[in-house]
Amino acid sequence: MSNNKIIKGFSLNGFERFHPGEAEAVKRNTSIVEMEMPELKEGEILAETLYTAVCGSDVSATLSKPNFDWIQRPKVIGHECSARVLKLGPGNHGSLRVGDLFNPVAQLGCRKDDCPACRSGKWNLCPDKIILGYHKNGAFGQQMVLESDRAVPFIEGLNPEFGAIVEPLSVVVNAIYSKCDIKPGMDVLVTGCGIMGLMAAELARAAGARVAITGIEQDRNIRLKAARERNIATIVVSPSKNLLTRLNAGVRDRQGLTFGRKGKVDLLIECSGISQALAEAIYAVKPEHDICLIATYPDEVKLDATQVTRQSLNIKGVMGSHKEHFMVAQKLLVQGAFPAAHYINLYDFNHIKEAFADSIQAKTTKAVIKMN
C-alpha cells in the first residue's frame, strides 16, 4: 500500500434514535472520515484491513438502540474482519510477521493474573475487556492499530473474503459446541434469521439436528429464501400468527413431516434480539430442555419465571468467543461446513453506506465490505 494513500474509515457519530429498518440512520449517525494512524506502542501492530463484515451490533449502534449508548462517539466501528500485518511495533510479537493474514479477536481481556476469565483464556468474559470498534477504532478503517495478542493467524486455505465472517461464526461455535448439547434427531428451532441465526441453523443441522428458522414477512424473499435454498425449514411469524400459534397449528419440515411435538421442540436458539421472541420461547421448549441466547436486547424482557421453574427449563447465555472458537470457525469455513459463499453479499468500500442501509433494511444476508 502506498504511503501517500489517504486512509479512510466509517465512523459512528450521532446518538439520534431510529426504529429498526430506518436506513436514514446511516446518513444521520455516521460519516466517512480521514484517519491518521498513531505511533505503535509496546505490543501493537499496524494492519491493513482486507474485508470487514457488518455485524448486527454495528446496525444496532447505528440505529442508536439504548443498549449501545455506551459507545463513545465519534468512533470508527467494526470488529468482524480479515487483515494483513503491515508493521510490528516495539516488543515481542511471537511468531507474527509482516505480511501475515489474520483475524483479530474482537474482545481483548485485561490479561491480569488475578482475572479468572483471562487466566482461563476467556477474554470474552473479562469485566474489563476492550472491544475492537467500540472501545477503540476498529475494522471499518482501511488501516487499524491493535494489540498483536488479538491476532489469530489464518490457517491454510482460508479465503480473506470468507475470513471476514470468522468472528460471528466463532460466537455461534461457542453457542453450539459449548452451550447446546445437540444430538442427532433433535428438533432445533432458531428464532431470528439474521446471519447469527442462519449460522446457528447451519451448525445445528451439521450436528445432526432437524432445524427450522423463523423470520418476519420482510425476510421471506431474502433471508428465509437463503435458508430454504439450503433445505432449512422456515417459519414466518407475525403479531396475528406468532411463534406459538404456528407451532401449535403444526409446522412441516421440508419433507412434509411435523416439526416438533405438540408445539414444543428439543432446543431453541434465540438470535432475533426481540423481547417478545424470548418471552414466547419458554413456552416452545419441552420440559427439562434448553434455550440458548445469542442475542442481546434493547430493553428489559418480561419472562414468566414460573413457567421456567415448572418446566425445569435451562436458559443459557452466550457472550462472544475466544481464540479457540476462532480456530474452529476458520476450519469450518475452509472445510465448507458453513457455506460462506451462499450467505455473503460483497460491497466495495465506496458503497459502505449502501451496505449498512441494506443491512438495516434486511436486504442482505451478510454484507461484507472490501476495504482496500
C-alpha positions as CSV (number, residue, x, y, z in Angstrom):
1,M,0.0,0.0,0.0
2,S,1.3,3.5,-0.9
3,N,2.4,5.7,2.0
4,N,0.6,8.6,0.2
5,K,-2.8,6.9,0.3
6,I,-5.4,8.7,2.3
7,I,-6.7,6.3,4.9
8,K,-10.4,6.4,5.3
9,G,-12.8,5.0,7.9
10,F,-16.5,4.6,8.5
11,S,-17.3,6.5,11.8
12,L,-20.3,6.3,14.2
13,N,-21.0,9.9,15.2
14,G,-24.6,10.5,16.4
15,F,-27.0,9.4,19.1
16,E,-30.2,10.1,17.2
17,R,-32.8,7.3,17.8
18,F,-34.1,5.4,14.9
19,H,-36.5,2.5,14.7
20,P,-35.4,-0.9,13.2
21,G,-35.5,-0.7,9.4
22,E,-34.9,3.1,9.2
23,A,-31.9,3.4,6.8
24,E,-31.9,7.2,7.4
25,A,-29.8,6.4,10.4
26,V,-26.8,5.8,8.1
27,K,-27.0,9.4,6.8
28,R,-27.6,11.0,10.2
29,N,-25.5,9.0,12.6
30,T,-22.4,8.1,10.5
31,S,-19.8,9.6,8.2
32,I,-16.7,8.7,6.1
33,V,-13.6,10.2,7.8
34,E,-9.9,10.5,7.0
35,M,-7.7,8.8,9.6
36,E,-4.2,9.2,10.9
37,M,-2.5,6.1,12.3
38,P,-0.9,6.7,15.7
39,E,2.7,5.6,16.6
40,L,2.8,2.0,17.6
41,K,3.1,1.2,21.3
42,E,4.6,-1.8,23.0
43,G,2.8,-4.9,21.7
44,E,0.9,-3.2,19.0
45,I,0.8,-3.8,15.2
46,L,-0.4,-1.8,12.2
47,A,-2.7,-3.8,10.0
48,E,-4.3,-3.3,6.6
49,T,-8.0,-4.2,6.8
50,L,-8.9,-6.5,3.9
51,Y,-12.6,-7.4,4.3
52,T,-15.0,-6.3,7.1
53,A,-18.5,-7.6,7.7
54,V,-21.4,-5.6,9.0
55,C,-22.4,-7.0,12.4
56,G,-25.9,-6.8,13.8
57,S,-24.4,-4.9,16.7
58,D,-23.0,-2.3,14.2
59,V,-26.5,-1.9,12.9
60,S,-27.9,-1.5,16.4
61,A,-25.3,1.1,17.2
62,T,-26.1,3.0,14.0
63,L,-29.8,3.0,15.0
64,S,-28.7,4.2,18.5
65,K,-30.5,1.4,20.3
66,P,-30.4,2.0,24.1
67,N,-28.2,-1.0,24.7
68,F,-25.5,0.6,22.6
69,D,-25.5,4.1,24.1
70,W,-22.2,3.2,26.0
71,I,-20.2,3.5,22.8
72,Q,-18.4,6.9,22.7
73,R,-18.7,8.9,19.5
74,P,-17.0,9.5,17.2
75,K,-15.7,6.0,16.7
76,V,-14.6,4.0,13.7
77,I,-16.6,0.9,14.3
78,G,-16.2,-2.7,13.1
79,H,-14.8,-5.9,14.5
80,E,-15.6,-8.7,12.1
81,C,-12.7,-8.7,9.6
82,S,-9.7,-10.2,7.9
83,A,-6.5,-8.3,7.9
84,R,-2.8,-8.3,7.0
85,V,0.1,-7.2,9.2
86,L,1.8,-4.1,7.8
87,K,4.2,-3.2,10.7
88,L,5.2,-4.6,14.0
89,G,5.6,-2.2,16.9
90,P,8.1,-2.5,19.8
91,G,8.1,-5.7,21.9
92,N,7.6,-9.4,21.4
93,H,5.0,-10.5,18.8
94,G,5.7,-14.2,19.0
95,S,5.6,-15.9,15.5
96,L,3.6,-13.0,13.9
97,R,5.4,-11.4,10.9
98,V,4.8,-8.6,8.5
99,G,2.6,-9.9,5.7
100,D,0.8,-12.4,7.8
101,L,-3.0,-12.7,7.3
102,F,-5.1,-12.9,10.5
103,N,-8.4,-12.4,12.2
104,P,-8.4,-10.1,15.2
105,V,-10.2,-11.4,18.3
106,A,-12.9,-8.8,18.9
107,Q,-12.7,-8.9,22.7
108,L,-9.3,-8.4,24.5
109,G,-9.3,-9.1,28.2
110,C,-7.3,-7.2,30.8
111,R,-4.8,-10.2,30.9
112,K,-4.1,-9.6,34.6
113,D,-3.0,-12.6,36.7
114,D,-5.9,-12.1,39.2
115,C,-8.6,-12.1,36.5
116,P,-10.3,-15.5,36.5
117,A,-11.6,-15.1,32.9
118,C,-8.2,-14.0,31.5
119,R,-6.4,-16.8,33.4
120,S,-8.6,-19.3,31.5
121,G,-8.1,-17.6,28.2
122,K,-11.7,-16.4,28.1
123,W,-11.2,-12.8,27.3
124,N,-14.9,-12.5,26.3
125,L,-15.9,-12.9,29.9
126,C,-13.4,-10.3,31.3
127,P,-15.2,-7.4,33.0
128,D,-12.6,-5.0,31.8
129,K,-12.4,-6.3,28.2
130,I,-11.7,-3.9,25.3
131,I,-13.9,-4.4,22.3
132,L,-12.5,-3.6,18.9
133,G,-14.6,-1.0,17.1
134,Y,-16.4,0.0,20.3
135,H,-13.8,0.9,22.9
136,K,-11.2,1.7,20.2
137,N,-11.2,2.4,16.5
138,G,-11.8,-0.8,14.6
139,A,-12.2,-2.6,11.3
140,F,-14.2,-0.2,9.3
141,G,-10.9,1.8,9.0
142,Q,-8.8,0.9,6.0
143,Q,-5.9,0.5,8.5
144,M,-6.0,-0.1,12.2
145,V,-3.7,-0.3,15.2
146,L,-4.3,-3.1,17.5
147,E,-2.6,-5.4,20.0
148,S,-0.8,-8.3,18.4
149,D,-2.3,-10.5,21.2
150,R,-5.6,-10.3,19.3
151,A,-4.2,-11.9,16.1
152,V,-5.4,-15.4,15.2
153,P,-3.3,-16.3,12.1
154,F,-5.1,-17.7,9.1
155,I,-4.9,-21.5,8.5
156,E,-4.0,-22.7,5.1
157,G,-6.8,-22.3,2.5
158,L,-8.8,-19.6,4.2
159,N,-10.1,-17.0,1.7
160,P,-9.7,-13.5,3.1
161,E,-13.3,-12.6,1.9
162,F,-14.7,-15.5,4.0
163,G,-12.3,-14.6,6.8
164,A,-14.4,-11.6,7.5
165,I,-17.1,-13.8,9.0
166,V,-14.9,-15.9,11.2
167,E,-15.7,-13.7,14.2
168,P,-19.5,-14.1,14.1
169,L,-19.1,-17.8,13.2
170,S,-16.9,-18.2,16.3
171,V,-19.7,-16.9,18.5
172,V,-22.0,-19.5,17.1
173,V,-19.3,-22.1,17.5
174,N,-19.2,-21.1,21.2
175,A,-23.0,-21.5,21.4
176,I,-23.4,-24.7,19.5
177,Y,-20.5,-26.6,20.9
178,S,-20.2,-25.1,24.5
179,K,-23.9,-24.5,25.4
180,C,-26.1,-26.6,23.2
181,D,-26.0,-30.4,23.7
182,I,-27.3,-31.3,20.3
183,K,-27.8,-34.9,19.5
184,P,-28.8,-36.4,16.1
185,G,-32.5,-36.4,15.5
186,M,-33.3,-33.4,17.8
187,D,-35.7,-30.7,16.6
188,V,-33.9,-27.4,17.0
189,L,-35.7,-24.1,16.4
190,V,-33.7,-20.9,15.7
191,T,-35.6,-17.6,16.2
192,G,-34.3,-14.8,14.0
193,C,-32.8,-15.2,10.5
194,G,-30.0,-12.6,10.6
195,I,-26.6,-14.1,10.0
196,M,-26.2,-15.4,13.5
197,G,-29.5,-17.3,13.2
198,L,-28.5,-18.6,9.8
199,M,-25.1,-19.7,11.1
200,A,-26.8,-21.4,14.1
201,A,-29.2,-23.2,11.9
202,E,-26.4,-24.5,9.6
203,L,-24.2,-25.7,12.5
204,A,-27.1,-27.3,14.4
205,R,-28.0,-29.2,11.3
206,A,-24.4,-30.2,10.8
207,A,-24.5,-31.6,14.3
208,G,-27.4,-33.9,13.3
209,A,-30.5,-31.9,14.2
210,R,-33.6,-31.2,12.2
211,V,-33.8,-27.4,12.1
212,A,-36.3,-24.7,11.4
213,I,-35.7,-20.9,11.5
214,T,-38.1,-18.0,12.0
215,G,-38.4,-14.6,10.4
216,I,-41.0,-12.0,9.6
217,E,-42.7,-11.2,6.3
218,Q,-39.9,-8.9,5.1
219,D,-37.5,-11.8,5.5
220,R,-39.4,-14.1,3.2
221,N,-37.7,-13.3,-0.1
222,I,-34.1,-12.8,1.1
223,R,-33.0,-14.2,4.4
224,L,-35.6,-17.0,4.7
225,K,-35.2,-17.7,1.0
226,A,-31.5,-18.3,1.6
227,A,-32.4,-20.8,4.3
228,R,-34.9,-22.6,2.1
229,E,-32.3,-22.9,-0.6
230,R,-30.2,-24.8,1.9
231,N,-33.2,-27.0,2.7
232,I,-33.8,-25.5,6.1
233,A,-37.4,-25.3,7.1
234,T,-38.7,-21.7,7.5
235,I,-41.5,-20.2,9.6
236,V,-42.9,-16.7,9.0
237,V,-44.2,-15.2,12.2
238,S,-46.4,-12.1,12.7
239,P,-48.4,-10.4,15.5
240,S,-51.5,-12.4,14.4
241,K,-49.6,-15.6,13.9
242,N,-46.9,-15.7,16.5
243,L,-44.5,-18.5,17.0
244,L,-46.6,-20.4,19.5
245,T,-49.7,-20.2,17.2
246,R,-47.6,-21.5,14.3
247,L,-46.1,-24.4,16.3
248,N,-49.4,-25.5,17.8
249,A,-51.0,-25.4,14.3
250,G,-48.3,-27.8,13.2
251,V,-45.2,-26.8,11.2
252,R,-43.9,-29.1,8.5
253,D,-40.3,-29.7,7.6
254,R,-39.0,-29.8,4.0
255,Q,-40.1,-33.4,3.7
256,G,-43.6,-32.7,4.9
257,L,-43.1,-34.2,8.4
258,T,-44.3,-32.4,11.5
259,F,-41.6,-30.4,13.2
260,G,-41.5,-30.7,17.0
261,R,-44.1,-32.5,19.2
262,K,-47.3,-30.9,20.4
263,G,-46.0,-27.4,19.7
264,K,-42.7,-27.9,21.5
265,V,-39.1,-28.5,20.4
266,D,-35.9,-30.0,21.9
267,L,-33.8,-26.8,21.8
268,L,-34.5,-23.2,20.9
269,I,-31.7,-20.8,19.9
270,E,-32.7,-17.2,20.2
271,C,-31.0,-14.9,17.7
272,S,-33.6,-12.2,17.0
273,G,-32.9,-9.8,19.8
274,I,-36.7,-9.2,20.0
275,S,-38.0,-9.2,23.5
276,Q,-41.3,-10.9,22.6
277,A,-39.5,-13.7,20.9
278,L,-37.7,-14.6,24.1
279,A,-40.8,-14.2,26.2
280,E,-42.5,-16.8,23.9
281,A,-39.5,-19.1,23.7
282,I,-40.1,-20.6,27.2
283,Y,-43.4,-22.0,26.0
284,A,-42.0,-23.6,22.9
285,V,-39.5,-25.9,24.6
286,K,-40.0,-29.4,26.1
287,P,-39.6,-29.8,29.8
288,E,-36.0,-30.1,31.1
289,H,-34.7,-28.8,27.7
290,D,-32.6,-25.7,26.8
291,I,-33.0,-22.2,25.5
292,C,-29.7,-20.7,24.2
293,L,-29.5,-16.9,23.9
294,I,-27.0,-15.4,21.4
295,A,-28.9,-12.1,21.0
296,T,-28.9,-9.0,23.2
297,Y,-32.0,-6.9,23.8
298,P,-32.7,-3.1,23.7
299,D,-35.0,-3.3,26.7
300,E,-35.8,-5.5,29.7
301,V,-37.6,-8.8,28.8
302,K,-40.6,-9.8,30.9
303,L,-40.5,-13.6,31.4
304,D,-42.9,-15.9,33.1
305,A,-40.4,-17.3,35.5
306,T,-42.9,-19.7,37.0
307,Q,-43.0,-21.4,33.6
308,V,-39.2,-21.8,33.7
309,T,-39.5,-23.4,37.1
310,R,-42.4,-25.7,36.4
311,Q,-40.9,-26.9,33.2
312,S,-37.4,-27.2,34.6
313,L,-36.0,-25.2,31.7
314,N,-32.4,-24.3,31.2
315,I,-31.7,-20.8,29.9
316,K,-28.1,-20.3,28.7
317,G,-26.4,-17.1,27.5
318,V,-23.5,-16.8,25.1
319,M,-21.2,-13.8,25.2
320,G,-18.8,-13.6,22.3
321,S,-16.0,-16.0,21.8
322,H,-12.3,-16.6,22.3
323,K,-9.3,-17.8,20.3
324,E,-10.2,-21.5,20.4
325,H,-13.6,-20.7,18.8
326,F,-11.9,-18.6,16.1
327,M,-9.7,-21.5,15.1
328,V,-12.7,-23.9,14.9
329,A,-14.6,-21.3,12.8
330,Q,-11.7,-21.0,10.4
331,K,-11.6,-24.8,9.9
332,L,-15.4,-24.9,9.3
333,L,-15.0,-22.2,6.6
334,V,-12.1,-23.9,4.9
335,Q,-13.8,-27.3,5.0
336,G,-17.1,-25.9,3.7
337,A,-19.1,-26.9,6.8
338,F,-20.5,-23.4,6.7
339,P,-21.2,-22.4,3.1
340,A,-20.0,-18.8,3.3
341,A,-20.4,-18.0,-0.5
342,H,-24.1,-18.7,-0.2
343,Y,-24.7,-16.0,2.5
344,I,-22.1,-13.3,1.8
345,N,-23.0,-10.1,-0.2
346,L,-19.9,-8.2,-1.2
347,Y,-19.6,-4.4,-1.4
348,D,-16.8,-2.0,-2.3
349,F,-15.7,0.5,0.4
350,N,-17.1,3.3,-1.7
351,H,-20.6,1.7,-1.2
352,I,-20.2,1.1,2.5
353,K,-23.2,3.3,3.4
354,E,-25.3,1.3,0.9
355,A,-24.1,-1.9,2.7
356,F,-25.2,-0.5,6.1
357,A,-28.6,0.6,4.7
358,D,-29.2,-2.8,3.1
359,S,-28.3,-4.4,6.4
360,I,-30.6,-2.2,8.4
361,Q,-33.5,-2.9,5.9
362,A,-32.7,-6.7,5.9
363,K,-32.0,-6.6,2.1
364,T,-28.9,-8.7,2.6
365,T,-28.0,-11.9,4.4
366,K,-24.5,-10.7,5.3
367,A,-22.8,-7.5,4.0
368,V,-19.1,-7.8,3.6
369,I,-17.0,-4.7,2.6
370,K,-13.8,-4.9,0.5
371,M,-11.9,-2.3,2.5
372,N,-8.9,-1.6,0.2
